[in-house]
Each structure stands twice: as structure tokens, then as C-alpha cells.
């Protein structure tokens, strides 16, 4: 699980928009860009090239 302090400062690297944390899938979602960033070992992988579209 990602710490709330980290979630408060993270932004989408593509649009700089707000991210939504999905606890079930352990992912960060940018609804503006329609991208999903995965979290591995409590570390968000914030690389645009590694994000998945939805």
C-alpha cells in the first residue's frame, strides 16, 4: 500500500493531473490521460512508457 503522504504529492507525469489510488489492484489511475500506473513493492512506477491505457 502506498503511503498517504506520497499520494498527496504524486501527479501524473504526462498531464500533471490528479491520480486516484486503486487499493484492490495496487495501481494509480489518471482519468484525464486514461492511463494506469502500477505499484510494485509500494513503489509507484511513474514512467509514461510503462503505463497501461484503459
PATOR-720811 format. One line per field, with one value per residue: residue number from 1; x, y, z of N, C-alpha, C in turn. Coordinates in pm, whole numbers. Example, Ala and Ser with C-alpha at 12.3 -4.5 7.8 and 13.67 -1.06 7.14 Angstrom:
REM residues 2
resi (1 / 2) $
nX (1319 / 1285) $
nY (-569 / -225) $
nZ (780 / 708) $
caX (1230 / 1367) $
caY (-450 / -106) $
caZ (780 / 714) $
cX (1320 / 1290) $
cY (-330 / 3) $
cZ (780 / 787) $
This chain:
REM residues 54
resi (1 / 2 / 3 / 4 / 5 / 6 / 7 / 8 / 9 / 10 / 11 / 12 / 13 / 14 / 15 / 16 / 17 / 18 / 19 / 20 / 21 / 22 / 23 / 24 / 25 / 26 / 27 / 28 / 29 / 30 / 31 / 32 / 33 / 34 / 35 / 36 / 37 / 38 / 39 / 40 / 41 / 42 / 43 / 44 / 45 / 46 / 47 / 48 / 49 / 50 / 51 / 52 / 53 / 54) $
nX (84 / 51 / 184 / -9 / 101 / 274 / 93 / -41 / 135 / 199 / 167 / 29 / 270 / 244 / 27 / 28 / -182 / -430 / -405 / -567 / -585 / -602 / -674 / -736 / -622 / -372 / -276 / -221 / -433 / -489 / -741 / -775 / -578 / -629 / -469 / -299 / -93 / 128 / 198 / 471 / 597 / 527 / 615 / 549 / 540 / 617 / 645 / 577 / 593 / 563 / 310 / -33 / -304 / -654) $
nY (-119 / 221 / 501 / 762 / 1020 / 1022 / 980 / 1221 / 1403 / 1306 / 1324 / 1288 / 1201 / 1270 / 1457 / 1607 / 1591 / 1492 / 1189 / 877 / 638 / 291 / 51 / -223 / -324 / -225 / 9 / 325 / 566 / 777 / 965 / 1165 / 1131 / 873 / 660 / 393 / 343 / 113 / -23 / -141 / -332 / -131 / 93 / 340 / 307 / 537 / 584 / 695 / 538 / 285 / 274 / 162 / 174 / 254) $
nZ (0 / -79 / 88 / 238 / 248 / 32 / -179 / -171 / -289 / -539 / -895 / -1222 / -1460 / -1725 / -1777 / -1550 / -1381 / -1133 / -947 / -889 / -636 / -656 / -443 / -454 / -693 / -668 / -804 / -972 / -1104 / -1378 / -1472 / -1659 / -1861 / -1909 / -1819 / -1652 / -1383 / -1247 / -918 / -750 / -491 / -306 / -441 / -668 / -1019 / -1224 / -1502 / -1822 / -2052 / -1948 / -1853 / -1861 / -2090 / -2056) $
caX (0 / 125 / 159 / -93 / 186 / 323 / -21 / -76 / 225 / 215 / 84 / 53 / 386 / 208 / -57 / 45 / -312 / -451 / -409 / -656 / -523 / -690 / -612 / -757 / -527 / -245 / -242 / -257 / -510 / -511 / -863 / -761 / -498 / -676 / -352 / -286 / 45 / 131 / 276 / 545 / 663 / 491 / 682 / 478 / 619 / 559 / 700 / 469 / 608 / 526 / 170 / -131 / -423 / -784) $
caY (0 / 347 / 592 / 877 / 1137 / 1012 / 1000 / 1363 / 1483 / 1248 / 1372 / 1217 / 1258 / 1315 / 1578 / 1671 / 1587 / 1417 / 1043 / 806 / 512 / 175 / -42 / -362 / -360 / -161 / 92 / 467 / 590 / 913 / 964 / 1262 / 1068 / 735 / 575 / 322 / 321 / 7 / -4 / -264 / -324 / 1 / 199 / 368 / 308 / 655 / 601 / 700 / 424 / 162 / 283 / 92 / 252 / 191) $
caZ (0 / -90 / 199 / 204 / 226 / -106 / -268 / -169 / -372 / -673 / -1006 / -1348 / -1528 / -1860 / -1778 / -1418 / -1317 / -1011 / -958 / -798 / -595 / -652 / -347 / -495 / -799 / -635 / -920 / -971 / -1225 / -1424 / -1554 / -1768 / -1967 / -1921 / -1801 / -1524 / -1341 / -1147 / -797 / -717 / -361 / -251 / -518 / -793 / -1142 / -1288 / -1637 / -1920 / -2143 / -1877 / -1812 / -1944 / -2125 / -2029) $
cX (88 / 86 / 80 / -10 / 240 / 210 / -59 / 12 / 243 / 119 / 119 / 172 / 355 / 133 / -45 / -87 / -315 / -458 / -502 / -592 / -628 / -623 / -623 / -651 / -387 / -192 / -281 / -321 / -519 / -631 / -853 / -687 / -545 / -558 / -355 / -138 / 45 / 220 / 340 / 621 / 647 / 561 / 605 / 575 / 558 / 623 / 588 / 474 / 565 / 379 / 82 / -248 / -548 / -893) $
cY (125 / 439 / 715 / 1002 / 1139 / 1036 / 1148 / 1446 / 1429 / 1311 / 1291 / 1281 / 1313 / 1449 / 1660 / 1676 / 1498 / 1267 / 986 / 671 / 402 / 69 / -186 / -407 / -304 / -82 / 236 / 497 / 740 / 909 / 1060 / 1201 / 927 / 638 / 513 / 297 / 215 / 46 / -139 / -244 / -185 / 117 / 221 / 373 / 417 / 685 / 593 / 579 / 292 / 162 / 206 / 184 / 178 / 259) $
cZ (0 / 25 / 153 / 176 / 83 / -205 / -280 / -263 / -514 / -772 / -1129 / -1420 / -1667 / -1857 / -1649 / -1342 / -1195 / -1040 / -853 / -765 / -589 / -566 / -393 / -595 / -773 / -756 / -894 / -1106 / -1254 / -1518 / -1671 / -1887 / -1999 / -1918 / -1661 / -1498 / -1232 / -1029 / -764 / -588 / -298 / -321 / -648 / -911 / -1231 / -1424 / -1738 / -2013 / -2079 / -1836 / -1912 / -1972 / -2079 / -2104) $
